[in-house]
Structures are given as structure tokens and as C-alpha cells.
Amino acid sequence: MVILKINGKDKQFEDDKMPATLADLLQYLRVDSATVVAELDGQIIERANFGTTFLKNGQTIELVRFVPGG
């Protein structure tokens, strides 16, 4: 099992089921990458790099979604 801490909560994945990249994780979570800011281990990741930002066990990910309204 591998663990990613996503927005303060541990999410467990079987070794062969863990998303490889940040883009894969967003797809798994059904989050539109156009509406989110992602921080990985304290660093903001540029949206253009979501597909090339590889994930590994124990990383901390913060996802902030933009919601329209007022």
C-alpha cells in the first residue's frame, strides 16, 4: 500500500493502482484541472506541469478548487 495525504487526509492506494502523475490523480478524483490549484509538498505546481509531475508514496497534496458564485 502507498499513501498520499490529500487535503489533510490519508488516501491509500494499492501499489499498482496509485495514480502516476498529478494529472492522473485529478482524473481519479474527478476534479477538472482547469478549476484547481495544486500544491505538492509545499510547492505550487503549474497547471501545464500536472501531466509530468510524478507522485510517490508519502507526498502531501493540497488541492484548492475555484467555485463560481457570490
C-alpha positions as CSV (number, residue, x, y, z in Angstrom):
1,M,0.0,0.0,0.0
2,V,1.1,3.5,-0.7
3,I,-0.3,6.7,0.9
4,L,-0.9,10.2,-0.4
5,K,-2.0,12.9,2.0
6,I,-4.7,14.8,0.1
7,N,-6.1,17.9,1.7
8,G,-5.1,16.6,5.1
9,K,-6.5,13.1,4.8
10,D,-4.5,10.0,4.1
11,K,-5.6,8.2,0.9
12,Q,-4.4,4.6,0.5
13,F,-3.7,3.0,-2.9
14,E,-2.6,-0.4,-3.8
15,D,0.9,-0.2,-5.3
16,D,-0.4,-0.9,-8.9
17,K,-3.4,1.4,-8.5
18,M,-1.8,4.7,-7.4
19,P,-2.0,7.5,-10.0
20,A,1.3,8.0,-11.6
21,T,1.0,11.8,-12.1
22,L,-0.8,14.7,-10.6
23,A,-3.0,14.8,-13.8
24,D,-3.9,11.1,-13.2
25,L,-4.8,11.9,-9.6
26,L,-7.1,14.7,-10.6
27,Q,-8.8,12.4,-13.2
28,Y,-9.1,9.7,-10.5
29,L,-10.7,12.3,-8.1
30,R,-12.9,13.6,-11.0
31,V,-11.5,17.1,-10.5
32,D,-11.3,19.4,-13.5
33,S,-7.7,20.6,-13.7
34,A,-8.8,23.9,-15.1
35,T,-10.6,24.7,-11.8
36,V,-7.9,23.7,-9.3
37,V,-4.6,25.0,-7.9
38,A,-2.3,22.1,-6.7
39,E,0.4,22.2,-4.2
40,L,2.8,19.2,-3.8
41,D,4.9,19.0,-0.7
42,G,4.6,22.8,-0.2
43,Q,5.3,23.8,-3.8
44,I,2.6,25.1,-6.2
45,I,2.6,23.1,-9.4
46,E,2.0,24.9,-12.7
47,R,-1.1,23.6,-14.4
48,A,1.0,22.9,-17.5
49,N,3.1,20.5,-15.5
50,F,0.3,18.4,-14.0
51,G,0.9,15.6,-16.5
52,T,4.7,15.5,-15.9
53,T,4.6,15.8,-12.1
54,F,5.1,12.2,-10.9
55,L,3.7,11.1,-7.5
56,K,5.4,8.9,-4.9
57,N,4.5,7.4,-1.6
58,G,4.1,9.8,1.4
59,Q,3.7,13.0,-0.5
60,T,1.4,15.7,0.7
61,I,-1.0,17.3,-1.9
62,E,-3.3,20.3,-1.3
63,L,-6.0,20.9,-3.9
64,V,-7.9,24.2,-3.9
65,R,-10.9,24.4,-6.2
66,F,-12.3,27.6,-7.6
67,V,-16.1,27.8,-7.3
68,P,-18.0,30.5,-9.2
69,G,-20.7,32.4,-7.3
70,G,-21.0,35.1,-4.9
